[in-house]
Amino acid sequence: MTGFHDVRFPLRLALRTSGGPVRRTDIVNLSNGGEHRNSRWRDARRHYDAGSGVRSIDDLYVVVAFFEARMGQLYGFRFRDPVDFKSCAPGEVISPFDQSIGTGDGQATGFQLVKTYSDAGGQTRREIAKPVADTVMVAVNGKRVDAFRVDPATGMVQLAIAPPVGALVQAGFEFDVPVRFDTDRIEINLAQFNAGAIPAIPLMEIQP
């Protein structure tokens, strides 16, 4: 991913931000009263407002310094989603059996980390490009394995030994969202800030 700094937005501010996944859907109203729906994006794109995490002048200074280091929208960075940052639910403990990331064919050793969101009605698979490297665990055929490498810049797992044909490859992990500032300007008004007004600091997910 070009134009990206491998640094994380300050965690204490990220924990209080607002936002989440956004999708684009075209809806055409038909003459019979029905409608036709079409998804414009294959994957959701996360949007956040980091302004809601700012609680003091010191917090605001940290954001300004981080913004300047990224040169506004020019460079992306890591962001910890306050709700969706694990291969499992936020209140659960990561295990190597959380997510299915592939099936062995006897030759392939590389598998992309993914997270699946599903229920009885359907599912979507999300590519995880920015895992937290030291949290990644892998299992093959129901047994944890330690002989692997993970690229924290792409989310690609390389196993030392190719899984046999039909073997289920699973993984557990924490991950960040690659984002950029969605503005080249941060509006600061200390009079309004002291009165309770918080500046908007929009962030947008960068697709791999």
Rosetta blueprint (number, residue, H / E / L):
1 M L
2 T L
3 G L
4 F E
5 H E
6 D E
7 V E
8 R E
9 F L
10 P L
11 L H
12 R H
13 L H
14 A H
15 L L
16 R L
17 T L
18 S E
19 G E
20 G E
21 P E
22 V E
23 R L
24 R L
25 T E
26 D E
27 I E
28 V E
29 N E
30 L L
31 S L
32 N L
33 G L
34 G L
35 E E
36 H E
37 R E
38 N E
39 S E
40 R L
41 W L
42 R L
43 D L
44 A L
45 R E
46 R E
47 H E
48 Y E
49 D E
50 A H
51 G H
52 S H
53 G H
54 V L
55 R L
56 S L
57 I H
58 D H
59 D H
60 L H
61 Y H
62 V H
63 V H
64 V H
65 A H
66 F H
67 F H
68 E H
69 A H
70 R L
71 M L
72 G L
73 Q L
74 L L
75 Y L
76 G E
77 F E
78 R E
79 F E
80 R L
81 D L
82 P L
83 V L
84 D L
85 F L
86 K E
87 S L
88 C L
89 A L
90 P L
91 G L
92 E L
93 V L
94 I L
95 S L
96 P L
97 F L
98 D L
99 Q E
100 S E
101 I E
102 G E
103 T E
104 G L
105 D L
106 G L
107 Q L
108 A L
109 T L
110 G E
111 F E
112 Q E
113 L L
114 V E
115 K E
116 T E
117 Y E
118 S E
119 D E
120 A L
121 G L
122 G E
123 Q E
124 T E
125 R E
126 R E
127 E E
128 I L
129 A L
130 K L
131 P E
132 V L
133 A H
134 D H
135 T H
136 V L
137 M E
138 V E
139 A E
140 V E
141 N L
142 G L
143 K E
144 R E
145 V E
146 D L
147 A L
148 F E
149 R E
150 V E
151 D L
152 P L
153 A L
154 T L
155 G L
156 M E
157 V E
158 Q E
159 L E
160 A L
161 I L
162 A L
163 P L
164 P L
165 V L
166 G L
167 A L
168 L E
169 V E
170 Q E
171 A E
172 G E
173 F L
174 E E
175 F E
176 D L
177 V E
178 P E
179 V E
180 R E
181 F E
182 D L
183 T L
184 D L
185 R L
186 I L
187 E L
188 I L
189 N L
190 L H
191 A H
192 Q H
193 F H
194 N H
195 A L
196 G L
197 A L
198 I L
199 P L
200 A L
201 I L
202 P E
203 L E
204 M E
205 E E
206 I L
207 Q L
208 P L
